[in-house]
Amino acid sequence: MITINRILCPVDFSDESKDTLQYAIEFARNSGAEIVLLNVLPSESMYSYDTYVVPMSVLESTRKSAEEELDKLALKVKSELVNSKIITEIADGNPADSITESAKRNETDLIIMSSHGRTGISRLLLGSVAELVLREAHCPVMVIKSSKNVKIV
């Protein structure tokens, strides 16, 4: 029998990632699993351009804003899953690496994440976080394509 105790749901606060949360909520409701909400911030080096470096105050403000958004999202999820534990986590760096590292560290049984559905040159240039996670994750990964039929949390 397959047991799902912990679900990792990466969120970037886009409509697509909020839609995906509804799937995580349903899986958690049916299995009694905990949900880990993960937001990945770009590392400091991703903010640096040649000689211009973003001030530390901007980086701290970005982190604080992400923490506040993640806490709001966690409260909304908790209101639908009163008996489930909701954990929030902020990571820095490459999104795919951060997601797979979080999944291992949290002993995740299932990752449920969105796909932004980029195609063509934008996918080639930006890469596909979902595809990289599918390749590297130690556990099953459910990738949800955006749908207008899902209620946004």
N, C-alpha and C positions, 0 to 999 in steps of 0.2 A: 504494500500500500504506500502511496506517495503522501508524505506529510509536509505541509507548508507551514512553517512556524514564523518565518520572517520574509517579508517582501521589501525589496528595495525599489523605490520609485524616484528616479532622478527628475527634478523639475527645474526649468529655466524661466518659469513664470509666463511662458507663452500660452496662448489658448490651447495649443496642441498638448502641451504637457499637463495642463489642468484637466483637459478631457481625459487623458490617460489615467489620471488619479481615480476616476470613477471605476475603472477596471480593477485597480488595486483595492479600492474599498469593497467591491463585490467579492473579490477573492478572499480578503481578510474577513469579511462578514461570514462567509461560508466555511472558512477553515479556522477562524479564531487567531489568525496570524497577526503579528506586529507589523507595522509599516514604518520603514525608514525613509524619510523624505530627504533627499540629497540635492543640494544646489552647488554647482561648481563655478568658482570665480576664476577668471584668468590669472595666471601667476604674474608677479611684478614684471618679469621680463617681457611678457606679452603687452604690457603697457608702455614699454620703453621704445622710443623711435630715435635711432641715431644718437643725437646729443640731447634730445628732449626726454626728460623723465617725469612722469606724472608724480606730483607731490604726494607724500605719505598721507596727508589729510584726505585727499581724494580717494585713495585706496581704502582708508579706514571708513570713510563715509559710504563707499560702495558696499563694504562688508556689513556695516550696520544696517543699511537699507535692505540687503539680502536677508539678514537675520530677522528683521521685522516682517518682511513678506513671508518668509518661511514659517514664522510663528503664527501669523494670521491663517495661513493655509492649514497648518497643523490643527488649529482650533476648529476650523470648518470640518476637517476630516474627523476629528474627535467627536464632533456633534453628531456625526452619522455612525460612528463606531464607539459607542460608550464603553464597551468592555474590552477594547483593544488598546494596546500601548502604541503611541505614535512617537517616534524618535526623529529629531531634526539634526541634520549634519551639514556643515559647510566645508567644502574642500577647495583647495587652490590648485591650479595647473591645467593639464590637458584633460578635457572632459571624459574621454573614453578610459584613460588610465585611472582617473579618479573614481569613476564608476566601478570598474572591475576591482580596484583596491578596496573600496568601501564594501563591496559585496563579499570579498574574502574576509576582511576584518570583522564584519558583522555576522558572519556565518549565514549569509542570505541563501534562502531556498529557491527564490524566484525573483528575477528582475523584470519589472514591467515599465517600459519606456516608450516614448513617442518617437515617431519618425517625422521629420519635417518635410519629407517627400521632395527634396531637391533633386533635380535631374540635370543632365548635360554638364556644361562647363562649371556651373556653381558647385555641383557635387564633386567634380574632378578637383577643383581648387580647394574646396573646404573639407573634402573628405566626408565620410559618413560615420558619425559617432556611433549610431546604432549598429552599423556593420562591424565596426571595430570591437564593440562590446560583444556582439554575437560570436566573434572569433576568439576572444580572449577570456570570456567569463567562465567561471568554474561551475556555474549552475545554469538552469534553463533561463532563456530570455524571451519575453513576449514583447514584440514590437507592434505598437498600435499606430495604424495610419489614421490621420485625422479624419473625423467624421462629424458631420453636422447633426447627427442623430443622438449624440451623447450630451448629457447635461454637464455643463461646466460647474465645478465645485466653487 
